[in-house]
Amino acid sequence: MEYDEINDRFTCPEGKKLEYIKTREDKTETGFIQESRVYECSECRSCPHKGDCTKAQGNKQIRFNKKLWQLKNVAKGNLTSEKGLEMRGKRAEYLEGIFGQIKWNMDFKRFLLRGLDKVEVEWGLLCFALNIKRMNKKDIEKIKEEAMAKAILLSKNIIKFPNQKIQLDKSWIFWFSGSYFRTPF
């Protein structure tokens, strides 16, 4: 079915118009109230394809949430854009890595609790733990980068003393050996 936004009506495959009748409020399973518009065809009784189109006794009716339709169009535009296609191409490799981390590195093979609410809590804790693990890794990498920068800066000044130990921070010691250095990691 095609929606004509200018005239606010739908057109069925047979070319018949579904006109706006009323607005109704629906409550979703999560308790969210959304407004939907109801459209009805006035000429379904004589249509040869009514059995394929609807199971209703009377005319075909559809409910349409205009805000949701607009948001879906924006999302579809974003996904089919050049940047969206590029990002979707990277999505699979990114997500597979995350699930691999959870399954193998964190040794998570199955949920220990039963019931949707409990499983949601368990999954949230797993994701929380993974995020903390990733933040810790970023912090360590940042500390290494800072220490490398300090070491390079010091190496320019102390290149004359090749086998000297230098204390940069409380936990970082670098040994200079010729023109390159090693970290204790």
C-alpha positions as CSV (number, residue, x, y, z in Angstrom):
1,M,0.0,0.0,0.0
2,E,1.2,3.4,-0.9
3,Y,0.7,6.4,1.5
4,D,-0.1,9.8,-0.1
5,E,1.2,12.3,2.5
6,I,-0.3,15.3,0.8
7,N,-3.9,14.0,0.7
8,D,-3.5,11.9,3.9
9,R,-4.8,8.6,2.4
10,F,-3.6,5.2,1.2
11,T,-4.0,3.5,-2.2
12,C,-4.5,-0.2,-2.4
13,P,-3.1,-2.4,-5.2
14,E,-6.4,-2.2,-7.0
15,G,-6.2,1.6,-7.0
16,K,-9.0,2.2,-4.4
17,K,-8.5,4.9,-1.8
18,L,-8.4,4.3,2.0
19,E,-9.6,7.5,3.6
20,Y,-8.9,8.7,7.2
21,I,-11.7,7.8,9.6
22,K,-10.5,8.5,13.2
23,T,-7.6,8.7,15.5
24,R,-7.1,6.2,18.4
25,E,-4.7,5.8,21.2
26,D,-3.1,2.4,21.6
27,K,-1.1,1.2,24.6
28,T,1.9,-1.0,23.9
29,E,3.0,-4.0,26.0
30,T,5.6,-1.8,27.6
31,G,3.0,0.8,28.6
32,F,3.8,3.4,26.0
33,I,0.8,5.2,24.6
34,Q,1.0,5.9,20.9
35,E,-1.4,7.7,18.6
36,S,-2.5,5.8,15.4
37,R,-4.8,6.9,12.6
38,V,-7.4,4.5,11.2
39,Y,-8.0,4.4,7.5
40,E,-10.8,2.5,5.7
41,C,-11.6,1.6,2.1
42,S,-15.2,2.4,1.1
43,E,-15.3,0.1,-1.9
44,C,-14.1,-3.3,-0.7
45,R,-17.4,-5.2,-1.0
46,S,-17.2,-5.3,-4.8
47,C,-13.5,-5.9,-5.1
48,P,-12.5,-9.3,-6.7
49,H,-9.3,-9.4,-4.5
50,K,-11.0,-8.8,-1.2
51,G,-10.1,-12.3,0.0
52,D,-6.4,-11.8,-0.6
53,C,-6.4,-8.3,0.9
54,T,-8.4,-8.7,4.1
55,K,-10.2,-11.2,6.3
56,A,-12.7,-8.7,7.7
57,Q,-16.4,-9.0,7.1
58,G,-16.7,-5.3,6.0
59,N,-14.2,-3.0,4.4
60,K,-10.5,-3.1,4.9
61,Q,-9.1,-1.0,7.8
62,I,-5.5,-0.2,8.6
63,R,-3.9,1.6,11.5
64,F,-1.1,4.0,10.8
65,N,1.3,5.7,13.2
66,K,2.5,8.7,11.3
67,K,5.3,9.6,13.7
68,L,6.7,6.0,13.6
69,W,6.5,6.0,9.8
70,Q,8.5,9.3,9.6
71,L,11.1,8.0,12.0
72,K,11.4,4.7,10.0
73,N,11.9,6.8,6.8
74,V,14.7,8.8,8.5
75,A,16.3,5.5,9.7
76,K,16.0,3.9,6.3
77,G,17.6,7.0,4.7
78,N,20.4,6.8,7.2
79,L,21.0,3.1,6.7
80,T,21.0,3.4,2.9
81,S,23.3,6.4,2.8
82,E,26.9,6.0,1.8
83,K,28.0,6.3,5.5
84,G,25.3,4.0,6.6
85,L,26.3,1.3,4.2
86,E,29.9,1.6,5.4
87,M,28.9,1.4,9.0
88,R,26.7,-1.6,8.4
89,G,29.6,-3.4,6.7
90,K,31.6,-3.0,9.9
91,R,28.8,-4.1,12.2
92,A,29.1,-7.8,11.7
93,E,32.8,-8.0,12.5
94,Y,32.4,-5.6,15.5
95,L,29.5,-7.6,17.1
96,E,31.0,-11.0,16.4
97,G,34.1,-9.9,18.3
98,I,32.0,-8.8,21.3
99,F,30.1,-12.0,21.5
100,G,33.3,-13.9,21.1
101,Q,34.8,-12.0,24.0
102,I,31.8,-12.8,26.2
103,K,31.6,-16.5,25.1
104,W,35.2,-17.5,25.2
105,N,37.3,-15.0,27.1
106,M,34.7,-14.5,29.9
107,D,33.8,-18.2,29.7
108,F,30.0,-17.6,29.4
109,K,28.3,-20.5,27.7
110,R,24.7,-20.2,29.1
111,F,22.5,-18.2,31.4
112,L,22.5,-19.4,35.0
113,L,19.1,-17.9,35.8
114,R,15.6,-18.6,34.4
115,G,12.9,-16.1,33.5
116,L,13.2,-13.1,31.2
117,D,13.6,-10.5,34.0
118,K,16.5,-12.5,35.6
119,V,18.1,-13.2,32.3
120,E,18.0,-9.4,31.5
121,V,19.7,-8.7,34.8
122,E,22.4,-11.3,34.1
123,W,23.0,-10.0,30.6
124,G,23.2,-6.5,31.9
125,L,25.9,-7.6,34.4
126,L,27.8,-9.3,31.6
127,C,27.8,-6.3,29.4
128,F,28.7,-4.1,32.4
129,A,31.7,-6.4,33.2
130,L,32.8,-6.3,29.5
131,N,32.6,-2.5,29.4
132,I,34.7,-2.2,32.6
133,K,37.2,-4.7,31.0
134,R,37.4,-2.6,27.9
135,M,37.7,0.7,29.8
136,N,40.6,-0.8,31.8
137,K,42.3,-1.9,28.6
138,K,42.0,1.7,27.2
139,D,43.4,3.1,30.5
140,I,46.4,0.8,30.3
141,E,47.0,1.7,26.6
142,K,46.8,5.4,27.5
143,I,49.3,4.9,30.4
144,K,51.6,3.1,28.0
145,E,51.4,5.8,25.4
146,E,52.1,8.5,28.0
147,A,55.1,6.5,29.3
148,M,56.4,6.0,25.7
149,A,56.2,9.7,25.1
150,K,58.1,10.4,28.3
151,A,60.6,7.7,27.5
152,I,61.2,9.1,24.0
153,L,61.6,12.6,25.4
154,L,64.1,11.3,27.9
155,S,65.9,9.1,25.4
156,K,66.8,12.1,23.3
157,N,68.5,13.7,26.3
158,I,70.1,10.5,27.7
159,I,71.3,8.8,24.5
160,K,74.8,9.1,25.8
161,F,74.2,6.6,28.6
162,P,72.9,3.4,26.8
163,N,72.6,0.9,29.8
164,Q,71.2,3.2,32.5
165,K,67.9,2.5,34.4
166,I,65.5,5.4,34.5
167,Q,62.5,5.7,36.8
168,L,59.7,7.5,35.0
169,D,56.8,6.9,37.3
170,K,56.3,4.8,40.4
171,S,55.5,1.6,38.4
172,W,57.4,2.3,35.1
173,I,61.0,1.4,34.6
174,F,62.6,1.5,31.1
175,W,65.9,0.1,30.1
176,F,67.6,1.7,27.3
177,S,69.6,-0.6,25.1
178,G,71.1,1.0,22.0
179,S,68.4,2.9,20.0
180,Y,65.3,1.1,21.3
181,F,63.7,0.4,24.7
182,R,61.4,-2.2,26.2
183,T,58.5,-2.0,28.7
184,P,58.1,-4.5,31.4
185,F,54.8,-5.7,29.8
